[in-house]
Amino acid sequence: MYSFYKKFEKEKISFAYFGIISDTITEMLIDLSDNYLSKSKDFLKFKRKASFLIAESFQNIIRHGVLKKDDITDYQYKKDFFHISVFEDRFIVSTTNVLENNKVKSLEDKIKRINSLNPEELKALQLEILTDTALSDKGGAGLGLIEMVRRSGLPMLYKVIQLTEGYSIIVMNLEMSISGRTENAEHKVSIDEIENLYRKLTESDILLIYKGDFSEDSNKNLIELLYNNFEADKNIISNKIKNIVSVIEVMQNVSKHGKQIRGNQEGILSLSIKNDEIYIECSNFVKHQDYKPFKKRLKTIKNSSIDDLEKAYKKQLKASIRNNSKNSGLGLLEIARFTQNRFSYSFVETENDEIFFSIKFKTI
Amino acid sequence: MKKIILKAHDIMPGINLDADAGKLEFYGKSCPVDAHEFYEPILKWIDEYISNPQKLTIVQFYLSYFNTVSAKNILKIMNKLEKLNKRGKNVVIQWKYNENDEILREAGEDFETIVEVDFEFIEVPENDDEGIPDSH
């Protein structure tokens, strides 16, 4: 997990997701980015642009991604992928979706043409196509692509990777600079980097990864998103509520006890799937003074029987009500109870003398 | 004519169509996956309305963002209103947007260049972020 944290270190928010893209998911992701972008005055200006960009990118996947992927054997390729990154001065949306090989050339031609136009030409083309398609009702004229490039202010980066004789995947990357369109604007992230991330996440069986702020507003959006995914995958998940509660506990653990990084309750959360089992992993930095007592407490919990955990939970619950204490330690006991004590944890002492804590459990 | 009242939720827009008052309102976010299906009954309602319109029709858009498929449908609505306007019936499109939201203002200006209907641009203070129309 630390390697992923390092990969995303410079990003204020990084969110990558393989899964079902729907109206509800789109709304949650826009809320997630909105929450963060609203925090900084510098970001306010492009908050709305970011919403347009996310909505249009997802619409593009929903409308043009291949729905029937039966002849694609790799599980991950059956899922659409997108990634949102917020840097100090950039907002980036990347998507990857499967398309039929016979549609590749026409899509590439459209992207090449759109990328070659200046802002005025793009606007004129958009209005022309909008007028034309509203009258004729035809689709696929590239209106969405134009909208994405116009909002972004930079050409769209893309790469087509052939999967089979029938299908390819297309990786698209759109960047928006906080300073707006400038003559010398350059992309911060290359299309190869996006492809590498896509491959690395695929190899690690990760379906969802979020690095960023774990304040309550952000947590709310993430929890809703996970809840929707668990709901959609009924065959895999049998006990949704317990799983969700466990996720809430690990996330609140970061927001309450994590060490602040650059003024944020920063952490990283992933959901991965291996052999039809879903794993949740959550990591954050811990304060040096908390390290030893925290490690000791985890060891005690891990060595407890299920009965002892139940007793300890009830005792702790009563004590927390009496003391009205925020730091009750109930969260860890709750995770241990719900996972039948099948969780693992690790501490990494980093090169900067920081302590990076991870907790991982299998959903039930 | 029956009113159409749809509440905004998720990324579906709120819509109030009131033939008696000659007022058509669209607010919130508009990014439905199948925008054509969503807007079809709205377009039919407008067809019926323009066959027996009020002397003055006020159409208010107060959207925080919309996708291109919605943009097409917004333009279809405006095209119908343009026809009404050409028949000598008064139509005003009120395009509301939050202050400093250049994107939304620009989007309204784009529509203004395409259709021959009077546009009023109304800037709303930033804290009024819910996109709720005047009548609510």
Interface residues (C-beta under 8 A of the other chain):
Chain A: S22 D23 T24 T26 E27 I30 L44 K45 R48 K49 S51 F52 A55 E56 Q59 I62 R63 K123 Q126 L127 L130 T131 T133 A134 L135 D137 G139 L143 G144 E147 R151
Chain B: D10 I11 M12 K29 C31 P32 V33 H36 S64 Y65 F66 N67 T68 V69 A71 K72 N73 L75 K76 N79 N100 D101 I103 L104 D110 T113 I114
